[in-house]
Amino acid sequence: MASHIVGYPRMGPKRELKFALESFWDGKTTAADLEKTAKDLRTSIWKQMSDAGITFIPSNTFSYYDQVLDTTALVGAVPPRYGWIGGEVGFDTYFSMARGNAKQPAMEMTKWFDTNYHYIVPELGPDVKFTLSSRKVMQEYKEAKELGIHTVPTIIGPVTYLLLAKPAKGVPKDFELLSLLDSLLPVYKQVLSELVEAGAEWVQFDEPSLVHDLEQYKLDAFKKAYSVLGANLGVKLLIETYFADIPAESYKLLTGLEHVAAIGVDLVRGTKTISLIKEVGLPGEKVLFAGVVDGRNIWANDLASSLKSLLELEKILGKGKVVVSTSCSLLHTAVDLRNETKLDSELKSWLAFAAQKVVEVVALAHALDGKKNEEIFASSATAQASRRSSSRVHNEAVKKAAGALLGSDHRRATPVGARLDEQQKHLKLPILPTTTIGSFPQTPELRRVRREVKSNKITEEEYVKAIKAEIASVVKLQEELDIDVLVHGEPERNDMVEYFGEQLQGFVFTINGWVQSYGSRCVKPPIIYGDVSRPKAMTVEWSKYSQSLTARPMKGMLTGPVTILNWSFVRDDQPRSDTCMQIALSIKIEVEDLEAGGIQVIQIDEAALREGLPLRKAEQANYLDWAVHAFRITTSGVKDTTQIHTHMCYSNFNDIIHSIIDMDADVITIENSRSDEKLLSVFKDGVTYAAGIGPGVYDIHSPRIPDTEEMAERIRKMLAVLESKVLWVNPDCGLKTRKYQEVVPALTNMVKAAKVLRAELASTK
């Protein structure tokens, strides 16, 4: 019996690490306090897996911020601007890279493959001097060993690390990052040597880049890396892939690597991989780590179906050649279902969080070994049957209405340029209009009010009064700052997806189903268990009230269907596109009600559009087709005079810019500042964008406050490639996670920067 977990959530079942981090950052606790919380969490996780009977328990999957940033620290690739002079990378340098500091901005942050997890992008160039600068990998292995638990140290593989990086500032954009492989490998070799000395028998290298469609020179880089790393070290190497079917070329490469003892594959999203394994096989003594338990979703495993797949694999490969595993790290799922005390028993029987998935892996491993627990399998079969037949899951009227949407492409009849002219007659905005993305700081007082109304400690009337007071304060502040298009600040919203899901049928919510998004930031994804519909208006009254407080345009704020889909745990019993169309229909009705209520500007955020793009090229066009169509459905019923905005953040957009144009929004706001204006390069390359666009002028995910001139210079860079008549000035993202003492000076500088550029433009006429 052999079982394996690719990785495990590190925040803790009740977000213990989040609170420890934020207390440390605020100067309320010491580094020793933070380290104690971290050690307690690691100990608990390792013991949990050991007690459950997991054979291959991972270590070094814990992180204080991000596993890619950990790798940057490991190899000493600290950008010079942080003033690091060598030695061990300490907390000051580490968190400066992640969050910025008073003098320097943070490193770029973007999405980890097609997930809502964000990683810190390495900045590399020909002058980088790789050196072993963190012994976290070795220390955590020894820490577990002292508990009597022998773990599998887990590290981001060297090739994936380089492929995730970007050229450092001042380095040509066409610099070949893989040219650094020869200088990087000695550090990895040193890490392996120290792990072997400490007693490690296995080391796991995560190489998810192998699921991309790779050019031959990238495949050659993998071959070189593992020929070097596997030679004469006396340790077994596991190469772990996940998030998609592994291409045949990558699989054949891995099976041919002499020093690689095992290969991990995702058999949940990789639906075609078993056929590939059957065709190619697995030579010699190599072992397959079969990811049959879903690490990306919260549905209980269909144990009978997974066992059937495992038995098929064993028949193909031979007895003892298959290890039962998760499809990817459990980082992407909630921690422990036992903490959910308000879910009904039927729905709860359909679910499995990380702790339960560990039990599923062990149950499957025992069954594959001929020691099947009939009680566990019978319980699984009962839950699967219950879910398939439940009336709360299926609504034929909703299915029919959403299915009818496919009969049109739902394009607005008037071209965007003409729409913008009509909208300007009504809105009368200045050149370079200023706005924010939607949310304002969520203060402790706001969170208290929302908690108290839910627990009936205050009345609904008291709650409404408090929220209205906060909205009035936010509107007044924006007018004082002289922002042109206002927002109401979203004080009534706990989360941009959860808020809507709570008002839609087909959704259910957890108490502690938190998942790490980046750093200490956690989200609590809704669970979409059934057909989706909108029983009543969700935002209209709040938007109408907010607009009544000002003569300036007030944006109605909605989350788009693709983002609601991608930031939820989605039902897996029908195509994701079907669920997305149901959500789109619900948002469409809300948009039209906002317009009828007098709201002239409506923002429909699609922050996660790029995130959902499949990793395999053959699947991308289909996704973009239905995802963009879903957005257009939401806007297709409004008048030309209603201005539709959308917002996207922290992803690489250049390769899907034509799909973004095809969304046919009037204005798009988009992350720009943290990625060194990478977005602007697409317009330098000749892409014409006729709609309004607001590339963010400052990074809200850092406490750093840029001055007016820094923001003005960003606007000048935008004006070099975009016409002034389409350009908007705004932050990168919503202000929810910031404090007012950061927000007010930053927005003050932003408005001043816009006015500086207006004056410069006027002087050139």
Buried (B, 14 or more C-beta within 10 A) or exposed (E): BBBBBBBBBBBBBEBBBBBBBBBBBEEEBEEEEBBEBBEBBBBEBBBBBBEBBBBBBBBBBBBBBBBBBBBBBBBBBBBEBBEBEEEEBEEEBBBBBBBBBEEBBBBBBBBBBBBBBBBBBBBBBEEBEBBBBBBBBBEBBBBBBEEEBBBBBBBBBBBBBBBBBBBBEEBEEEBEBBEBBEBBBBBBBEBBEBBBEBEBEBBBBBBBBBBBEBEEEBBBBBBBBBBBBBEEBEBBBBBBBBBBBBBEBBBBBBBEBEBBBBBBBBBBBBEBBBEBBEEBEBEEEBBBBBBBBBBBBBBBBBBEEBBEBBEBBBEBBEEEBBBBBBBBBBBBBBBBBEBBEEBEEEBBBBBBBBBBBBBBBBBBBBBBBEEBEEEBBEBBEEBBEBBEEBEBBBBEEBBEBBEEBBEEEBEBEEEBEEBBEBBBEEBEBEEBBBBBBBBBBBEEEBEEBBEBBEEEEBEEEEBBEBBBEBBBBBBEBBBEBBBBBBBBBBBBBBBBBBBBBBBBBBBBBBEBBBBBBBBBBBBBBBBBBBBBBBEEBBBBEBBBBBBEBBEBBBBBBBBBBBBBBBBBBBBBBBEBBBBBBBBBBBBBBBBBBBBEBEBBBBBBBBBBBBBBBBBBEEEBEEBBBBBBBBBBBBBBBBEBBBBBBBBBBBBBBBEBBEBBBBBBBBBBBBBBBBBBBBBBEBBEEEBEBBBBBBBBBBBBBBBBBBEBEBBBBBBEBBBEBBEEEBBBBBBBBBBBBBEEEBBBEBBBBBBBBBBBBBEEEEEEE
